[in-house]
Amino acid sequence: MLANKYQHGGQHSLAEIARLETLLAAHTAAVKTFKSAVIDLGQADATARDLLVKLLSRVNAGLGTTQGSTTTH
């Protein structure tokens, strides 16, 4: 498992770095698209946007959080 590799001083390979950069870029693009869609929804129907945010908060509550985490997109 990769976690064991890095816990024992291992280094990321060039392939791993490239893959992580690709995944991060895809994630960043998806977050921007989602954020834009939520803004558009809010302009069209603020009540619908608020309901979506409420439902997403409910779904995410079951995923667990890191205490003190303030990550936002």
Secondary structure, DSSP 4 states (H G I P E B T S, - for coil): -HHHHHHTT----HHHHHHHHHHHHHHHHHHHHHHHHHHHHHHH-HHHHHHHHHHHHHHHHTT---TT-----
